[in-house]
Amino acid sequence: MKFIADALLAKSIDDIAINRLKVESVVLMERAAKASADIIDRNIDNRAKVASVCGKGNNGGDAIGIACILSDRGYNVDIYMFSEKDQLSPESRIQYEKAAWRGIKIIRIDNRGLFDANAYDVIIDGIFGIGLSKPVSGLYYDIIHMINESHATIFSVDVPSGIHSTYGSVLGIAIEADITITFGLNKAGLILYPGALHAGRVIVCKEVFPQEAYNLIHPSMYIYDMTDLCLVPERSAVSNKGTYGHVLIIAGSKGMSGAAYLSAKAAYRTGCGLVKIITHEDNRIILQTQLPEAIINTYDKIDDIDILIDDNMSWADCVVAGPGIGMSDISERIVKRVIDSFKVPVILDADALNILAKNNMYTDSGYDHSNIILTPHLKEMSRLLQGSMTPEYIHDHIIDIAREYTYNDVVIVLKDARTVVCDGRMIYINTSGNDGMATGGSGDVLTGVIAGLIAQGADRFDAAKSGVQIHGLAGDHAAAVHGRYSMTAGDITDCIECVLREIE
């Protein structure tokens, strides 16, 4: 687990170091400049011609400090400033004076023609830092455009200028960095899209701040890496199929068996002991043929639903409802019966979410969601919120939406290129996966993975987070084998084993 920061937390770490731990801000700037210069030095040729482009804030001061260190190491460095010396922050003025004392060429940018980005092999971007919140315009816009159009290797200091450090949005225009060197904790805006596309390779320099500063903060956002696969429930040498739990999947509709099959197979691939599918009678033969390991129970008419669900709910350790069930009267009966009678964790996905939205059952505080996981994509989330926010708005504010609209103790898996999982307090942002997973049935596979983990004993939040990570990693394996254009949801399912082999 690696904690990440939004703009507010990033500023808080800085404030704690300065005001509580009494580290002078200029010392922090020197540490940031030294750490950055070391990284740049390792990644460029010592004959490179370097431009450090600096704003008037402390981000610009960092960039001036980097230029001073690189100059001391023999690099040919020029500094470009948007402001006069007396307009700089106090810490930046100190760096400016050091640069001037060294005889480094300092050029004031007052028009576009004074900066030729193509004259440099390396450009250090220190224009805007984590505090930027309004669109870039004017001369700043022009210079950023010039930098992006150049052939130089671009290093951004803390965040690429023009990227919102919390939301990852592009504020008018943003630097397209090759490497971003960020301080303290990684930033949410460097992980979320489109910020991740602008950040290039991100290198986190924790050593800029004392360890005590990290001990005094309480991050609420984090990501996983491969070491976190150990969170998957362990297997036991002395066990049977009952040891690894039962998953009940209520999925599919007349003539529509694919979603049920994909969810059920994914639950098995994830390690669950036994899967039972409730679906329409028309799907029996094909599911028994495709997945003979599953138990198949079927309905033919609406009057079959209540007793079928009631008889099987007590058997299950986890229930999935919604994939491929459609929006018929039978479908509504299924969802309402599950919500009225569940005693084990329930995952509501796909059509179940649309039925919740249609009947305003999510935002209604009268419903208990304390054992429920919802897995909406952006359009489904918009529907759940009764259209009060567009999918585009939700994408741009995905962290805030996930945290603010996690009602009544639900766990929400808000699916996007960077899926966010929230329990109302903590936020997990997934970094695995690829665009080849944007294919029919991929969400059904995810639902089965999460259900399989719950059946084996994981709690809802852990299962949702690990399930999203495993699903994405399986997608990465599938892309490596089949290519991002050609992979299918079934390929993702088959590659779950590739991921879980790594923890055996």
C-alpha positions in Angstrom: 0.0 0.0 0.0 1.3 3.4 -0.9 -0.5 6.5 0.4 -1.1 9.4 -2.0 -2.0 13.0 -1.4 -4.4 15.6 -2.8 -3.4 19.3 -2.9 -4.6 19.9 0.7 -2.6 17.0 2.2 0.5 17.9 0.2 0.4 21.4 1.7 -0.3 20.0 5.1 2.9 17.9 5.0 4.9 21.1 4.1 3.2 23.1 6.9 3.9 20.4 9.5 7.6 20.2 8.6 8.0 24.0 8.8 5.7 25.0 11.6 5.7 21.9 13.9 9.0 20.3 13.2 10.8 23.7 12.7 12.5 22.8 9.4 13.2 26.0 7.6 11.3 26.2 4.3 14.5 27.1 2.4 16.1 23.9 3.7 13.1 21.9 2.3 13.7 23.7 -1.0 17.3 22.8 -1.0 16.5 19.1 -0.3 13.9 19.1 -3.1 16.4 20.7 -5.5 19.1 18.2 -4.5 16.9 15.2 -4.9 15.6 16.4 -8.3 19.0 17.3 -9.6 20.3 13.8 -8.7 17.4 12.2 -10.7 17.9 14.5 -13.7 21.7 13.9 -13.6 21.1 10.1 -13.8 18.8 10.4 -16.7 20.5 12.9 -19.1 23.8 13.2 -21.0 26.3 15.5 -19.3 26.7 17.4 -22.6 23.0 18.3 -22.5 22.0 22.0 -22.8 19.4 22.6 -20.0 16.7 25.3 -19.6 15.0 25.7 -16.2 11.7 27.5 -16.7 10.5 29.0 -13.4 7.3 30.6 -12.0 7.3 33.0 -9.1 6.2 30.6 -6.4 8.2 28.0 -4.5 7.9 25.5 -7.5 9.9 28.0 -9.4 12.4 28.3 -6.5 12.9 24.5 -6.7 13.6 24.8 -10.4 16.2 27.5 -9.8 17.8 25.4 -7.1 18.0 22.5 -9.5 19.6 24.7 -12.1 22.3 25.8 -9.6 23.2 22.2 -8.7 23.3 21.1 -12.3 25.5 24.1 -13.1 27.9 23.2 -10.3 28.1 19.7 -11.9 29.2 21.1 -15.2 26.0 21.4 -17.2 25.3 24.3 -19.5 22.2 25.7 -17.8 20.0 28.8 -18.5 17.2 30.0 -16.3 14.0 31.6 -17.6 11.8 33.6 -15.3 8.3 34.9 -15.7 8.8 37.4 -12.8 11.2 39.9 -11.6 13.3 39.1 -8.5 11.2 41.2 -6.2 8.0 39.3 -7.2 9.4 36.0 -6.1 8.7 34.2 -2.8 11.4 34.7 -0.2 12.8 31.2 -0.6 12.9 31.6 -4.4 14.7 34.9 -4.0 17.4 33.1 -2.1 17.8 30.6 -5.0 17.7 33.5 -7.5 20.6 35.2 -5.7 22.6 31.9 -5.7 22.1 31.5 -9.4 23.1 35.1 -10.1 26.3 34.7 -7.9 27.2 31.6 -10.0 26.9 33.6 -13.2 24.1 31.5 -14.6 22.3 33.2 -17.4 18.9 34.4 -16.2 16.4 35.5 -18.8 13.1 37.3 -18.1 10.3 36.0 -20.3 8.2 39.0 -21.3 7.1 37.7 -24.7 7.0 34.5 -26.6 10.0 35.2 -28.8 12.4 35.3 -25.9 12.2 31.5 -25.3 13.3 29.0 -27.9 12.5 25.6 -26.5 14.1 23.8 -29.4 17.5 25.3 -28.4 17.6 22.9 -25.4 18.1 19.2 -24.9 16.5 19.2 -21.5 13.8 21.5 -20.0 12.9 21.7 -16.3 9.3 22.7 -15.7 8.9 24.7 -12.6 6.2 27.0 -13.8 3.2 26.0 -11.5 3.1 23.8 -8.5 0.4 21.9 -6.6 -1.6 25.1 -5.8 -2.8 25.8 -9.4 -6.6 25.9 -9.6 -7.5 28.2 -12.5 -7.0 27.8 -16.2 -3.6 28.7 -17.7 -3.7 31.6 -20.1 -1.7 34.2 -21.9 2.1 34.0 -22.0 2.1 30.9 -19.7 -0.1 29.1 -22.2 2.2 30.0 -25.1 5.4 28.9 -23.3 3.8 25.6 -22.2 2.7 25.0 -25.8 6.3 25.7 -27.0 7.8 23.3 -24.5 5.4 20.5 -25.5 6.2 21.1 -29.2 9.9 20.9 -28.6 12.1 17.8 -28.8 13.6 18.3 -25.4 13.4 15.8 -22.5 11.0 17.4 -20.0 11.3 17.1 -16.2 8.4 18.5 -14.2 8.9 19.5 -10.6 6.2 18.1 -8.2 3.4 18.2 -10.9 3.4 19.0 -14.6 2.4 22.7 -14.9 -1.3 23.0 -15.8 -2.4 19.7 -14.1 -4.7 19.9 -11.1 -2.8 18.0 -8.4 -6.0 16.5 -6.9 -8.2 15.8 -9.8 -5.7 15.3 -12.6 -7.6 17.6 -14.9 -5.9 19.8 -17.5 -6.4 23.5 -16.6 -6.4 24.9 -20.1 -3.1 23.4 -21.2 -0.5 21.3 -19.3 3.1 20.2 -19.7 3.6 16.8 -21.2 6.5 15.6 -19.0 8.8 12.7 -19.6 9.5 12.4 -15.9 7.7 14.0 -13.0 9.7 14.3 -9.8 7.2 14.7 -6.9 7.9 15.4 -3.2 6.5 13.7 -0.1 3.7 11.5 -1.4 2.6 10.8 -4.9 -0.3 13.0 -5.9 -3.8 11.9 -6.9 -3.6 14.2 -10.0 -0.6 12.2 -11.3 -2.5 9.0 -11.0 -5.9 10.0 -12.3 -6.4 10.6 -16.0 -5.6 12.8 -17.9 -3.0 13.9 -15.4 -1.3 10.5 -15.6 -0.8 10.9 -19.4 1.0 14.2 -18.8 3.1 13.0 -15.9 5.2 10.5 -17.7 7.3 8.4 -15.3 6.6 9.5 -11.8 9.5 9.4 -9.2 8.5 10.1 -5.6 11.1 11.7 -3.3 10.0 11.0 0.3 13.4 12.1 1.7 12.6 15.8 1.2 10.5 15.8 4.4 11.5 14.3 7.8 9.8 11.0 8.7 8.1 12.7 11.6 6.0 14.7 9.2 4.5 11.6 7.7 3.8 10.2 11.2 1.6 13.3 11.9 -0.7 13.1 8.9 -3.7 10.9 8.2 -3.9 10.1 4.5 -7.2 8.8 3.2 -6.1 7.7 -0.3 -3.8 5.0 -1.5 -2.8 2.7 -4.3 -1.7 -0.9 -4.4 1.3 -2.5 -6.0 2.3 -6.2 -6.5 3.2 -6.6 -2.9 -0.4 -6.1 -1.9 -1.5 -9.3 -3.6 -0.8 -10.9 -0.3 -4.1 -9.5 0.9 -5.9 -12.3 -1.0 -7.2 -14.9 1.5 -4.7 -17.8 2.0 -5.4 -21.4 0.9 -5.1 -24.2 3.4 -3.6 -27.7 2.7 -6.4 -29.2 4.8 -9.6 -27.9 3.1 -12.5 -28.8 0.9 -14.9 -26.9 -1.5 -16.9 -25.7 1.5 -13.8 -24.1 3.0 -13.6 -21.5 0.2 -17.2 -20.4 0.2 -20.4 -20.4 -1.9 -21.2 -17.7 -4.4 -24.8 -17.2 -5.6 -25.0 -15.4 -8.9 -28.4 -14.1 -10.1 -27.7 -13.1 -13.6 -28.8 -13.4 -17.2 -32.3 -13.2 -18.8 -34.2 -15.1 -21.4 -31.6 -16.0 -24.1 -28.9 -13.9 -22.4 -26.5 -16.2 -20.6 -23.1 -14.5 -21.2 -23.0 -12.3 -18.1 -23.9 -15.2 -15.8 -21.2 -17.4 -17.4 -18.5 -14.7 -17.1 -19.3 -13.8 -13.5 -19.5 -17.4 -12.4 -16.3 -18.5 -14.1 -14.4 -15.5 -12.7 -15.6 -16.4 -9.2 -14.2 -19.9 -9.7 -11.0 -18.6 -11.1 -10.5 -16.4 -8.1 -10.7 -19.5 -5.8 -14.2 -19.8 -4.6 -15.4 -23.3 -3.7 -18.8 -23.5 -5.2 -20.9 -21.3 -7.5 -24.7 -21.5 -8.0 -26.4 -19.6 -10.8 -30.0 -18.5 -10.8 -31.1 -17.6 -14.3 -33.9 -18.0 -16.9 -34.8 -21.5 -17.9 -33.7 -20.8 -21.5 -30.1 -20.5 -20.3 -29.8 -23.8 -18.5 -28.4 -26.0 -21.3 -25.8 -23.5 -22.5 -24.6 -22.8 -19.0 -24.4 -26.4 -18.1 -22.4 -27.0 -21.2 -20.1 -23.9 -20.8 -19.5 -24.3 -17.1 -20.4 -27.7 -15.8 -18.7 -26.9 -12.4 -21.6 -24.5 -11.6 -25.0 -25.5 -10.1 -27.8 -24.1 -12.2 -31.3 -23.2 -10.8 -33.8 -21.6 -13.1 -37.0 -19.6 -13.2 -39.5 -19.3 -16.0 -42.1 -16.8 -14.6 -42.2 -14.1 -12.0 -44.0 -16.2 -9.5 -40.9 -18.5 -9.3 -38.6 -15.7 -8.1 -39.4 -15.2 -4.4 -39.1 -18.9 -3.3 -36.1 -19.5 -5.5 -34.2 -16.5 -4.0 -35.3 -17.3 -0.4 -34.3 -20.9 -0.7 -30.8 -20.0 -1.9 -29.9 -16.9 0.0 -29.1 -18.8 3.2 -26.8 -21.2 1.2 -24.6 -18.3 0.0 -21.6 -16.6 1.5 -21.9 -13.9 -1.1 -24.6 -12.9 -3.6 -24.3 -11.3 -7.0 -27.4 -9.8 -8.6 -27.8 -7.8 -11.8 -25.4 -8.9 -14.6 -27.5 -9.3 -17.8 -30.9 -9.5 -16.0 -32.5 -6.7 -18.0 -35.1 -4.3 -16.9 -38.3 -6.4 -17.0 -40.8 -6.9 -14.2 -39.0 -10.1 -13.3 -35.7 -8.2 -13.0 -37.3 -5.7 -10.7 -38.7 -8.5 -8.6 -35.3 -10.1 -8.3 -33.6 -6.9 -7.1 -36.2 -6.0 -4.6 -36.3 -9.5 -3.2 -32.6 -9.6 -2.8 -32.5 -6.3 -1.0 -35.4 -7.2 1.3 -33.9 -10.6 2.3 -30.1 -10.5 2.2 -28.1 -11.5 5.2 -24.7 -11.9 3.5 -22.7 -9.5 1.4 -24.4 -8.6 -1.8 -22.9 -7.2 -5.0 -25.3 -5.2 -7.1 -24.1 -4.7 -10.7 -25.3 -3.7 -14.1 -29.1 -3.9 -14.5 -29.5 -4.1 -10.8 -28.0 -0.6 -10.5 -30.4 0.7 -13.2 -33.3 -0.8 -11.3 -32.1 0.9 -8.1 -31.9 4.2 -10.0 -35.3 3.8 -11.6 -36.9 3.3 -8.2 -34.7 5.8 -6.4 -33.6 3.1 -4.0 -30.0 4.3 -3.6 -30.4 7.9 -2.4 -33.4 6.9 -0.2 -32.0 6.8 3.3 -34.6 4.2 4.3 -32.6 1.4 2.7 -29.8 -0.4 4.6 -26.7 -0.7 2.5 -24.4 -2.0 5.3 -23.6 -5.3 3.5 -23.8 -4.1 -0.1 -21.2 -3.4 -2.8 -22.3 -1.3 -5.8 -20.2 -1.5 -9.0 -21.4 1.4 -11.2 -19.6 2.8 -14.2 -19.9 6.6 -14.7 -23.2 6.5 -16.6 -24.7 4.1 -14.0 -23.5 6.4 -11.2 -25.1 9.4 -12.9 -28.4 7.4 -13.0 -28.1 6.4 -9.3 -27.8 10.1 -8.5 -30.9 10.8 -10.5 -29.1 12.6 -13.3 -28.0 15.4 -11.0 -24.4 15.0 -12.3 -23.3 14.1 -15.8 -20.8 11.2 -16.4 -18.3 13.8 -17.5 -18.6 15.7 -14.2 -18.3 12.5 -12.2 -15.1 11.6 -14.2 -13.6 15.0 -13.4 -14.5 14.8 -9.7 -14.4 11.0 -9.2 -12.7 11.1 -5.7 -15.1 13.6 -4.3 -18.2 11.9 -5.8 -17.1 8.5 -4.4 -16.5 9.8 -1.0 -19.6 12.1 -0.7 -22.1 9.8 -2.3 -21.2 6.5 -0.5 -24.6 6.3 1.3 -25.7 4.2 4.3 -22.5 2.2 4.8 -22.3 0.9 1.2 -19.0 0.1 -0.5 -18.8 1.6 -3.9 -16.7 0.6 -6.8 -16.8 3.5 -9.2 -15.5 2.2 -12.5 -13.4 4.3 -14.8 -10.0 4.2 -16.4 -8.8 4.7 -12.8 -11.4 2.8 -10.8 -12.0 4.3 -7.3 -13.2 2.1 -4.4 -14.6 3.9 -1.3 -16.2 2.9 2.0 -17.2 6.4 2.8 -13.9 7.2 4.5 -10.9 5.7 2.7 -10.3 5.9 -1.0 -8.4 3.3 -3.1 -7.4 4.2 -6.6 -6.6 1.4 -8.9 -3.6 1.6 -11.2 -3.7 -1.8 -12.9 -5.5 -2.5 -16.2 -5.5 -1.0 -19.7 -7.8 0.2 -22.5 -8.2 -3.3 -23.9 -10.5 -4.0 -21.0 -13.1 -1.6 -22.5 -15.0 -4.6 -23.9 -18.3 -6.2 -23.3 -18.4 -8.5 -20.2 -15.3 -7.0 -18.5 -17.5 -5.7 -15.7 -19.2 -9.1 -15.2 -15.7 -10.6 -14.7 -14.9 -8.0 -12.0 -18.1 -8.8 -10.2 -17.2 -12.5 -10.1 -13.7 -11.8 -8.8 -15.0 -9.6 -5.9 -17.6 -12.3 -5.1 -15.0 -15.0 -5.1 -12.8 -13.1 -2.6 -15.7 -12.4 -0.3 -16.7 -16.1 -0.3 -13.2 -17.0 0.8 -13.5 -14.6 3.8 -12.4 -11.2 2.7 -14.5 -8.3 4.0 -16.4 -6.1 1.5 -13.9 -3.3 1.3 -10.8 -5.5 1.0 -12.5 -7.7 -1.5 -13.6 -4.8 -3.6 -10.1 -3.3 -3.6 -8.2 -6.5 -4.2 -10.8 -7.6 -6.8 -10.3 -4.4 -8.8 -6.5 -4.8 -8.6 -6.6 -8.5 -9.7 -9.1 -7.8 -12.5 -6.8 -5.1 -13.9 -3.7 -7.2 -13.6 -5.5 -10.0 -15.4 -6.3 -7.5 -18.1 -2.7 -6.6 -18.4 -1.8 -10.2 -18.8 -4.5 -10.6 -21.4 -3.3 -7.6 -23.3 0.3 -9.0 -23.3 -1.0 -12.3 -24.9 -3.8 -11.1 -27.2 -3.2 -7.4 -27.7 -5.3 -4.5 -26.4 -7.4 -4.5 -29.6 -8.2 -8.2 -29.7 -8.6 -9.2 -26.0 -12.1 -10.2 -24.7 -13.7 -10.5 -21.3 -13.1 -14.2 -21.5 -9.4 -13.6 -21.9 -9.4 -11.5 -18.8 -11.1 -14.4 -16.9 -8.5 -16.9 -18.1 -5.7 -14.7 -17.1 -6.8 -14.4 -13.4 -4.8 -17.5 -12.8 -1.7 -15.8 -14.1 -2.1 -13.1 -11.4 -2.9 -15.5 -8.5 0.0 -17.8 -9.4 2.3 -15.0 -8.2 1.1 -15.4 -4.6 1.3 -19.2 -4.5 
